[in-house]
Amino acid sequence: MKSTGIIRRVDELGRVVIPIEIRNQFDILEKDPIEIYVEGSSIILKKFESNCIFCGSTKDLSSYHDKLICKDCAKKIGNLDSKKEK
């Protein structure tokens, strides 16, 4: 992990402001969802990105029964169906 030298205090509601420089660097806009991870004694904030439920890809996603799936996985699943029919 790289230290930024920036220190912020937690307010009475448990909030911490992410400095504008860091938000700009990671393209985090107002109202963007942020994921929170814990790794050992560290708290990690990550901009949330929707991903394929099978491979984790964030590109070329489609919704199927309220689940996201990428085109590559959809193609592989389609190939499974055609193999069963033979």
N, C-alpha and C positions, 0 to 999 in steps of 0.2 A: 504494500500500500504506500502511496505517495502522500506526504503531508502537504497541505496547502498553506499552513500557517494561519488559517482563518479559524477563529473560535467564536462560537455562538452559545448563548445561554438558553436553556429550556424555560419556556414561560410557564405561568401557573396552570395552563391547560395542557401542558406536555408537548407544546409545539416548538419546532426549531425552524428558523428561516434558512433556506438554502440560498446562499449569495447569488446575485445575478450573473456574475462571471461563470460560476459553475453551471447554473441553469442554461446559459447560452452555450457553453462548451458541449453540453449533452443534449441540446435542443429540447429542453424541458420548458413547456409553456404553462401558463396559468390553467388550472383545472386538469392537467395531465395526470393520469394515475401513476403512482409510484409503488413498486413492490418493496417490501421490507424483509431482509434476510438476517439471520444471526449465524455467525461463524466464529466459534470459540467465544472470545470476549469482545468481538467486533459486531457492530450493527452496520449492515450494508443497505444502501438505498439504490434502487435501480429503476429506471424508467420502464414502465410496463409495456410489453409488446405482445400482442396476440400471437399465438403460434399453433401449429398443427398438433393435434392430439396424439399423433403417432410418432413423428420424427422431430418435432420441435421447431421446424422451419417457420420463418416469419414472412416468407415470400409466396405470392400467388395463392392466397387462402380463399376458400369457399366455405359457406356454411351448409351443413347437412344435419338435420334434426337438432339444430341449435349447438352443434359442435363444429369447430373449424378443422379443415383438412386441406393440405396443399395439393396442387395438381399432380405432383409425382406420386404421392400416396394414393390419391384417388385412382390414378392410372393402374397402380399395382393391385389395388382392390378389384378394379374392373377386370384385370387379367386373371385374378383368382376365380371370379365368376365364370369366365369363358372356359377355364380349364375344367370346371365341374361339369359344364354342359357337354363336353366331348366324350 
